[in-house]
Amino acid sequence: MPSHRLLRVRELLKREIGEAIRRELPVHQAGLVTVSDVDVTGDLKSARVFISLLGNPEQKKVAVDMLSKNRGRIQSLMAKSVVLKNTPKLKFVFDESMIRGNRVLAIIEELEKDLPKE
């Protein structure tokens, strides 16, 4: 189990990276990009940023390209607002849990329609 300090750092990074992404990626081009979680190594040298994308397929493709190009800028903005001994190197990972969750809810809804009403 991660330490209390590491949990606080994760939440702080999640908030600040989300804010940096909001400022750097225009919603009309990249869709809605949200940070769902951040996983930081114990030495704080690297962080996996789990992101969710809402938008059409073209916006998702643009968002992937923009995140790749702007990784350094987002990391720099995060480093200015979060003072740590080591600034974690960011790696963006797409979190598919929202898509899977919506699919499960749709399946449950279909099953409920098929049930006989009493």
SVG drawing of the C-alpha trace seen along z (x, -y; Angstrom):
<svg xmlns="http://www.w3.org/2000/svg" viewBox="-48 -28 63 40">
<polyline fill="none" stroke="black" stroke-width="0.4" points="0.0,0.0 1.4,-3.4 2.3,-5.8 0.1,-8.7 2.6,-11.1 2.6,-9.3 -1.2,-9.4 -1.2,-13.1 1.5,-13.6 -0.6,-11.5 -3.7,-13.6 -1.8,-16.9 -0.2,-15.7 -3.6,-14.6 -5.1,-18.0 -2.2,-20.1 -1.7,-17.9 -5.5,-18.1 -5.3,-21.9 -2.3,-22.0 -4.0,-19.8 -7.1,-22.0 -5.0,-25.1 -2.9,-23.5 -5.5,-21.4 -8.4,-23.2 -11.7,-21.3 -13.0,-22.0 -10.0,-20.3 -9.1,-17.5 -12.5,-16.8 -12.7,-16.6 -9.6,-15.2 -9.7,-14.3 -7.1,-12.8 -8.6,-9.9 -5.6,-8.8 -1.8,-9.2 0.5,-6.4 3.8,-7.6 6.9,-5.6 8.3,-5.6 11.3,-7.8 9.0,-10.3 11.1,-10.1 8.3,-8.9 4.5,-9.0 1.9,-7.3 -1.0,-9.6 -4.3,-7.8 -6.5,-9.9 -10.0,-9.5 -11.1,-11.1 -14.6,-12.1 -15.2,-13.2 -15.5,-11.9 -12.8,-9.6 -11.1,-12.6 -10.9,-14.5 -9.4,-11.5 -6.7,-11.2 -5.9,-15.0 -5.8,-14.6 -3.2,-11.8 -1.0,-13.8 -1.3,-17.0 -0.5,-15.1 2.6,-13.6 3.8,-17.0 2.9,-18.9 4.2,-16.4 7.2,-18.5 5.2,-21.7 2.6,-20.0 5.4,-18.5 7.0,-22.0 3.7,-23.6 3.2,-20.9 6.7,-21.3 6.2,-25.1 3.1,-24.5 4.2,-21.3 7.6,-21.7 9.2,-18.3 12.9,-17.2 12.4,-15.3 10.0,-16.3 8.4,-13.1 8.6,-12.3 5.1,-11.9 3.8,-9.1 0.2,-9.3 -1.9,-6.1 -5.4,-5.9 -7.9,-4.7 -10.6,-2.6 -12.6,-2.0 -15.2,-4.6 -15.9,-3.0 -16.1,0.4 -18.4,-0.9 -20.8,-2.4 -20.8,0.9 -21.7,2.8 -24.5,0.3 -25.9,0.7 -25.9,4.5 -27.7,4.3 -30.2,1.9 -30.9,4.4 -31.3,7.2 -33.8,5.2 -35.9,4.5 -36.1,8.3 -37.4,9.0 -41.2,9.7 -43.0,6.9 -45.1,7.8"/>
</svg>
